[in-house]
Amino acid sequence: MMKLPVWDVKTLHKMVGDDGPTQCRMLAQFLCEAEKQVSVIVRAAADGELALVVDLVHMLKTSARMVGALQIGQLCEEIETAGKTQEPARCYARAELLSAVFFPAQLQIRNHMAASVPP
């Protein structure tokens, strides 16, 4: 499998065009929601709540891919598959990686947003 970029700015551009304020609003909303979701997903996976994990990672996968956070989207797909196939150990092991994958995407997105704000 080809390694996906952490974050691809072109993905969001394809969806909303050059509308900087709309891009920033979508990115800010994604970061706020994703940060909450990541901790809940990890906790639910640790507790073996696979149905909850599947629901949450599906939502995060969709929003991550929509804004271009491709590694997060891919990892969520792996977690979702493990949850659906009732593999709690694999589900938890993959979920534990979410924070590590989320941090670089968060950093790149925040840097992009900061650069997009006029002085």
N, C-alpha and C positions, 0 to 999 in steps of 0.2 A: 504494500500500500504506500502511495506517495505521501510524504509528510505535508500536512496542510499548514498554511500560514496561521499564526496566532490570531491575527486580525487582518481582514482585507477591506480597506476603505472603499474599494470599487463596488463591493456588494451592496452597501447602503446607497451609494451613488446611483446604481442601476434602479433602485426602488424609488427614490425621491428626487433624483437629479441633483442639481447644484444648490439646492435650497439649504444653505448652511444652518439657519435657525431650526429648521425642521429636523435636520440631521442631528444637531446637538440635543434637541429635546428627546428624540428617540434614543440616542446614546445614553443620555442621563437617566432616562427611565429604565433602560436595560440594565445599567450598572446598579441602580438602586434595587431593582427587583431581583437581579441575579445574585447579588450579595446575600440577600435574605434566603433565597432559594438554595444556594450552595450549602449553607449551614444546616438547613432543615433536611436536605437530601442526605447529607452525611450522617446526621443523627438518625433519620428513619432507616437508612441502610444498616447502621450499627444495631438498631433494634429489631432488624429483620422484617420491617414493615414494607414488604416488596410491592404491594399494590400502591401504596402511597408514593414510594420511590418512582415507580413507573409513571404515575400521573405527573409528578413534579418534574422529572427529567424530560418528559415529553414536552412540557411547556417551555422549559429552559432551552431545550434543543431547538425548538421552533424559533424562539426569540433570538437566540445566539446566532443561528444561521441567517436570520433576517438582517441583523446588523453587521454580519461579517465575522463574527467570533467563531471561526471555523473549527478550531481545535476543541473548543468547548462543545460545539454541536456534535462533533464526532465522538467525543468521550461520553456525552449524554446518550448517544445512540447505543454505545457499548453497554452502558449501565442499564438502559431500558431493555435491551435484549437479555441481559443477565437476569433482570427482574422478571421478565415475562417467561423465561425458561426455568424459573424457580431455582436459581443458583445463588443463594444468599451470600456465600463466601466470595464469589467472583463479583457480585453486585457491590458488596461492601469494599472490596479491594479496589475496584475501579472508582467508586464514589470517593474514596479517600484521596484520590488524585485530583479531584475537582478544584480544590483550593489552589493547588500548585499550577493548574492550567488556567484558572480564572485570573490569578494575579498578573501575569504578563499581558493578558488581553486588557485587563482593567487599566494597566499602566499605559499601554499604547493608545487606548481610546481616550483616556484623560489627557494625554499629551496632544492628541489630535484636536480635542475640544479646546484646549488652552490656546493652541496655535490658530484656531478658527475664530477666536474672539478678537474683534478689532480693539486696538489700544485705546 
